[in-house]
Amino acid sequence: MSYHGPAHVAGTAVRVHLTGRWEPVDGRYHWGGRIEPAEPVAGLLRSGRRDVEVHIAGRMSPARLAEVDPWGGVRVTGVGPPPWPPEEAPHPETTAAPPAADGPPAAVPPAEPAPRRTDGD
């Protein structure tokens, strides 16, 4: 799961690039990524503030600011439900291949069997 788009961090409108994964070791969801350069957010980190809230599309998750990168962006991490809305699974009818213009899709021929090894019989 990932999210790339607008967000609010500590009251500042920003753009974020976030991804997440389920961590089987501790049984929790870990997410994180990068906040594009925004001086107010980098200033928070430089002043010693690390704990923030990330707001995306009406959802909020607590997060921790980690470091300012050389380009002025800020690394952010979180544990628990991510701040972005869950992705919707594509509907099966919208992902099926369309039929050929002149009828149903052509059948795929079966694969040829692998050659058998013989030991000089």
Secondary structure per residue as TSV (DSSP state, phi and psi in degrees):
chain	resnum	aa	ss	phi	psi
A	1	M	-	360.0	139.5
A	2	S	E	-150.4	165.2
A	3	Y	E	-147.2	135.5
A	4	H	E	-135.5	113.2
A	5	G	E	166.2	-161.7
A	6	P	E	-73.7	150.8
A	7	A	E	-157.7	173.8
A	8	H	E	-126.0	130.1
A	9	V	E	-126.3	119.7
A	10	A	T	51.7	41.1
A	11	G	T	79.7	4.5
A	12	T	E	-108.7	129.5
A	13	A	E	-72.6	127.6
A	14	V	E	-141.2	173.0
A	15	R	E	-113.2	138.9
A	16	V	E	-127.6	158.2
A	17	H	E	-132.1	104.9
A	18	L	E	-126.4	147.1
A	19	T	E	-137.3	164.0
A	20	G	E	-148.9	166.4
A	21	R	E	-156.4	152.1
A	22	W	E	-81.5	127.7
A	23	E	E	-102.0	107.3
A	24	P	T	-66.8	-22.9
A	25	V	T	-64.6	-46.0
A	26	D	T	-107.7	-2.4
A	27	G	T	70.9	22.9
A	28	R	E	-124.3	161.4
A	29	Y	E	-88.9	126.8
A	30	H	E	-111.9	132.5
A	31	W	E	-136.6	160.2
A	32	G	E	177.2	-179.8
A	33	G	E	162.4	-142.3
A	34	R	E	-130.1	137.5
A	35	I	E	-97.4	126.0
A	36	E	-	-60.0	156.6
A	37	P	-	-49.3	124.7
A	38	A	-	-150.5	109.1
A	39	E	H	-55.0	-38.7
A	40	P	H	-61.0	-36.6
A	41	V	H	-73.3	-44.5
A	42	A	H	-62.1	-35.9
A	43	G	H	-63.9	-36.7
A	44	L	H	-59.8	-47.1
A	45	L	H	-64.4	-43.5
A	46	R	H	-64.2	-28.0
A	47	S	T	-84.9	-1.5
A	48	G	T	103.4	-3.6
A	49	R	-	-83.7	124.3
A	50	R	-	-115.4	-34.6
A	51	D	E	-83.0	124.2
A	52	V	E	-139.3	175.8
A	53	E	E	-117.6	138.0
A	54	V	E	-107.7	124.4
A	55	H	E	-113.1	127.6
A	56	I	E	-140.8	123.3
A	57	A	T	48.8	47.2
A	58	G	T	80.3	2.4
A	59	R	E	-110.2	151.7
A	60	M	E	-136.3	140.9
A	61	S	E	-138.7	138.5
A	62	P	E	-68.7	146.8
A	63	A	E	-146.4	172.6
A	64	R	E	-131.5	128.4
A	65	L	E	-78.1	135.2
A	66	A	E	-106.2	-53.6
A	67	E	E	-163.3	157.1
A	68	V	E	-94.9	127.9
A	69	D	-	-83.9	171.9
A	70	P	T	-60.6	-18.4
A	71	W	T	-97.2	0.7
A	72	G	S	95.4	-3.2
A	73	G	-	-76.1	163.2
A	74	V	E	-123.6	131.4
A	75	R	E	-77.4	135.6
A	76	V	E	-131.7	142.2
A	77	T	E	-134.1	156.3
A	78	G	E	-154.7	158.1
A	79	V	E	-130.1	131.2
A	80	G	S	116.5	-168.4
A	81	P	S	-56.8	135.4
A	82	P	-	-73.0	160.5
A	83	P	S	-78.1	-12.0
A	84	W	S	-92.5	153.2
A	85	P	-	-64.3	148.8
A	86	P	-	-64.2	148.1
A	87	E	-	-75.5	140.3
A	88	E	-	-88.1	139.0
A	89	A	-	-69.7	139.1
A	90	P	-	-65.0	143.2
A	91	H	-	-72.3	135.0
A	92	P	H	-54.9	-35.3
A	93	E	H	-69.0	-24.7
A	94	T	H	-88.8	-10.9
A	95	T	H	-105.7	-6.2
A	96	A	S	-72.0	145.4
A	97	A	-	-70.4	139.5
A	98	P	-	-70.7	150.0
A	99	P	-	-67.4	157.3
A	100	A	-	-61.3	154.9
A	101	A	T	-61.7	-28.6
A	102	D	T	-105.2	19.0
A	103	G	S	145.8	-162.0
A	104	P	S	-68.4	159.8
A	105	P	-	-61.3	146.2
A	106	A	-	-69.6	144.6
A	107	A	-	-72.7	144.4
A	108	V	-	-86.1	126.2
A	109	P	-	-65.9	147.4
A	110	P	-	-64.8	151.1
A	111	A	-	-69.8	147.2
A	112	E	-	-71.5	144.2
A	113	P	-	-65.9	150.3
A	114	A	-	-67.9	145.9
A	115	P	-	-64.0	143.7
A	116	R	-	-90.7	143.5
A	117	R	-	-88.2	133.8
A	118	T	-	-118.8	146.8
A	119	D	-	-103.3	44.9
A	120	G	-	74.0	34.4
A	121	D	-	-69.7	360.0
